[in-house]
Amino acid sequence: MPRPIRVVIVDDSALMREMLKDILTREPGMEVAGIARDAFEAREVIKATNPDVITLDVEMPKMDGLSFLEKIMTLRPTPVIMVSSLTREGSDAAIRALELGAVDCIAKPVGSDGLGFEAMATELASKIRVAATARPTMRRPAAAHGVLPAPRRAGSGKRLIAIGASTGGVERIRDVLAAMPVDCPPIVITQHMGPSYVPSFAGRLDRLSAPAVRVAAHGDRPAQGLVLIAPGDRHLAIVRDTAGFVCHIQDTPAVSGHRPSVDVLFASVAKAAGGNAVGVILSGMGRDGAIGMKAMHDASAFTIGEQESSCVVYGMPRAAKEAGAVSAELPLSQIPAEMLRAFDAAGERNRPL
């Protein structure tokens, strides 16, 4: 039998500690290696048990969860799942945690009818299994390179860039957008993320990036200097009309196990833009995006996969590569420049004679 996934629970609430312990004790293939009430207890427990995954409360006395997470990722990188409230402050903190290197985040259940607890139990077990396969690295600062030159504007309204990501994607999307000029190409993004976190994600990217970033709404048009992100729990698709590209937000069932799905975005871009698009698939668990990126590749779009060496989880880029969907595989540090180069090349290639 394989060794169980060993988890350390860090939470200042006795009730939450018991709830998390109960969830993990009932889950096959998992065991609670230790429990701590605050960061100082946690430090000793983690040293003693060397866990596979840590669940970490955002709000704790003595040292808050974000400060402790930063220390973990600097001194002893370990897969961490943040546990936050569903408040705006909790969502903002969860997004910051993902930027600092947390593998994922989960919301505390609301209400006392038991349904929230059961939903959390299922979600937490799934996230822990993914986190146990992740490869967190020593914390590094945000992208150190400067803003890249703007692409040529000619015909940019007829071209766009589509990005898909999952586990580990928050930090990578931040780094890619940090390199974009204020008048960057039209960019559309699907990141696997719960609906309560997406507004905070988009808002933080908008503050940290030169281009404008916002959650996509039905009828929005991708444009120069604008980044649109799929809303949580709804698909983002791109269609084309007489005026150009337009966003369609869809409530259709999950695709490849996800809603929003990267496959939905990429397949729609393949149909709407063909060779006038660039596709990028970043760190993530599973296969979502492989089929859609193959459609883009077959439609003459240039497609980029993140190299295993820089991924937290290499699942989605690996699946795309194995499907023959990747034109170039690169480490994260090289993706922003190649993305803009390919966007310019698409404009030259498709320029009327």
N, C-alpha and C positions, 0 to 999 in steps of 0.2 A: 504494500500500500504506500502511496506517496505521502511524504511528510505533510501534516496539516499546515495551513497558513496561520502563522502566529501573529496575533494582533495585540497591540497595547492601546488601551482606552484612556484618553486624557480629557477630563471634564470636571468642572467644579460643582456640578449639580449631582447630588446623590441619586436622584430619580433617573437622570439621564444615564448615569453610569450603570445603574441596574438594568435599564431598558436595553442599552447597547450590549451589555454582558449577556442578557437573556437571548437577544437576537443571535449573537455569535455562538453561544453554547448550543443552540438548537440547529445551527447550520452545519451540514456535513462537510468535513474537510477543513474546518476552522477551529481554532482554540484561542482563548483569551490568555495571552502570555503575562499580562500585567495590567494594573489599573492605577491611575494617579489622579489626584485632585487639582494639581497645579503644575506649572512648568518645572518647579524645583524638584518635586517628587518625581515627575516624569523623566527628568534627566537621569536620575539614579535607576529608575525602572528600565529605561531604554538601554542603559549601559549593561545592566545585569541580564537582560533577556534577549537583546539583539533581535527585535521583531522584524517580521516581513513587511508589516503595514502598521501605521499609526492612525487612529482617529483622534482629531484634535479640535477642541472647542475654540471658537473664535474669541469669545468673551470669558476671560478668567481673571481672578485676582492675582496680585503680585507681579505677574508678567502676562500680557495678553497673548492670545494665540498667534497673531501675526509676528510679533517679536520673537516668540519661541520658534515658530516655523523658520524664520530667517536664520536663526542659530543652527537649527537642524540641517538646513540645506547648505550652510557654510561649513559646518564641522563634521556632520555625519549624515550625508544624503540618504534619506529613507523615504519610500512611498508614503505620502500623507494624504488622508481624506479629511477635509475640513468640515466641521459640523456648525452650521450657522442658523440664525433665525431667518424668517421670511420677510423681515422688515427691510426698508431701503438701506439702512445702515448695515444690516447683515449681508445683503446682496453685494453692496460695495466692498465689504471686507472679504467676501468669498472670491470676488474677482481679483482683488489685490493678492490674495493667497495663491491663486492659480498663477499669477505673474511671478510670485516668489518661488514657485516650484512645486506647489501641491499638485497631486495627480488629479484630484477631483474634489467636489464639494457636495454636500447633501444638506437639505433643509430639515430642521427639527419639526416633528409632527405638530399639527395644530388641532385643538379640540380633544375631547376625552371619550369619544365613542369607540375607540379601538381601531377604526379604519385607517387613521393616519399612521398609527404604529405599524400595522400590517404592511401598508404601502412602503413605509420607510424600511422595514425589515427586508423586503424583496429587493428594493433599490440598493440598500447598503451592501447586501451580500454580493450583488452583481458588481458593484463598484470595487469592493475589496478584491474580488477575483481578478479584475482588470489591473488594479493597482499592484497586486503581487507580481505581475509580469513586467511592470514598468522599470525603466532604468533611469532614475533621477540622477542628475549630475551635480557637481559642486556648483553652488549658486554663482551666477555670473551677472554682470551689469547688463542693462538693456543694450541693444545694438550700438556698438561703438563707432560704426562708420557714419559719415555725414549723410545728409540728404542727397540723393542721386539727382542727376540732371533730368529735367522734364523731357518726356518723349515729344516727338514732333506732333503738332496739333492737327495737321492735315488729315481729314477723314477720321479723326479719333472718335467721333460720334457713331461711326459704323463698326467700331471694334470695342472689345472689352476684355477684362481679365476676370476669371472665376477661380475662387479659392475654396477648398474644402479641408476640414480638419476635425479632430475629435480630441482624445486624451493627449494632453500636452500642447494643444493648439492655441490656447489663450496667449501663452508667452510667445509663441512663434508668430502668430498674427500681429501681436504688438510690435515685434522686432521688424517684420516686413513693412508694416505701415509707417514705422518710425523712419524708414529710409525713403519714403515716398515724398516727392515734391508737392507743393500746395496744389498744382494743376496736374496731378497724376492722372493716368488713364481711368476710365470708368471701371470700378471694381465691385464685384458682388461676392459675398461670402456666405457659406453655410458652415457653422460651427455647432457640433452637437452640444446643446446646452438647454437647461430647463428654462421655461418662459419667465420665471421670476428673476433670473439672472441676466437675461439679454439686455434690458435697458441699461443696467449698470455697466455691462461690458461695452456697449456702444458709447455710452457717455464717457467712460474713462478713455477709450481709444480716441474719441473726439478731442479730449483735452490734451492727450499726449502726442497726437499726430498733426502734421501740417494740413492734410486734406480734411474735409468735413466727413464725419462718420455718423450714421444714424441707422435705426432699425427700419428695414424696408417695409413699406406699406403698399397695398394693392394699387396699381396705377402709377407708382413712382417710375421715373425714367433714369437709368444709369447715365451719368454725365461726367465730364472732365472735372477732376477735383472732388469727386464724391464717392464715398464707400458705403455700400448698402449691405446690411447684415440680416440674414433670415431671422424672423421672429421665432421664439421658442414654440414648439409643438405645432408648427405649420410649415409647409414646404414653401420654398422660394423657387419659382421658375421664371425664365426669361422668354418672352415671345417678341415677335417683331411685327410692327404694323407700318403704315405708310410714313409715319414720323420717326421711326427708329425702334430702339429696344424699349420694352416696358416690363415692369415686374408684375407677376401674377402670384398672389398668395393663395395657397390651396389647403383645404381641410381634408384632403383625400387621405386614405389609410397610409400607415407607415410603409416605407420602401427600404429594403435591405435592413429591416429591423429598426429604422429610425424615422422620426419626423421632428425636425426637418431632416431631409436626406440629401447627401452630397450627390448621389446618383441622379436624383430629380433635377438638381441645379445643373449638373454637367450635361445630362442628356438634353435638357431644354436649350442650353447654350450651343450644343452641337447643331441642333436643328435651326436655331435662330441666327447663329453667327458663322457657322462653318469654319473656314480657314481664317476668319477675321477675329479669332479669339485665342486667348492663352489660358490654359488650365494649370492649376497648381494644387497638388495634394500633399498635405503636411501630416505630422505625427497623429496617430490614432489607432485604436483597436478595431479589428474586424475587417470587413471587405467593402463597406459603403464607399462609393466613389469609383470603384474599379470599372464597373460596367459603363457608367456615364463617361468616365475619362476615355475609355476605349472608343465610345461613340464620337467624342471630340477628336481623338487622334485619327480615326478613320475619316472624319470630315475635314482633315488637313489642318486642324488646330495644332499649335505647338504646346506640348504638355510637359510639365516638370514634376518630378517626384522628389520628396525629401530623402536624402541618403540615410541609411540606417545609423551611421555614426553620430548623427545629431538628433535622432528621434528619441522621444521618451518611450513610445510604443511604435514599432515599425510595421504594424499590421496593415493599415490602409495603403501606405506607399508600396509595401511588398506585394499586396494583392494587385494593385494597378500595374506594377512592373511585370508580374507573372502573367497578367492578361495581355501583355504586349501593348500597353496603353501609354507608356512613358517615352517621350522623345529624349529627355535628359534627366539624369538623376544627380542631384547636387546636395552638398551640405547646406544647412540653413543660411550660413553667412553669404553664400553665393547666389541665393535664389532671388533677392530683390533686383540686382543688376541684370540677371538673365531674364527675368520677367519683363523688364522694360525693354531690353534688347529685342526679345521675341515680339513684343507688341509693336515696336517700330518696324521690324522685319515684315510683319503681317501687313502693315500699311504699304510698304514698298512693293511687296509681292502682289498685292491686290490693287495697286494703283492702275487706273485706266491708261491705256496706251494713247 
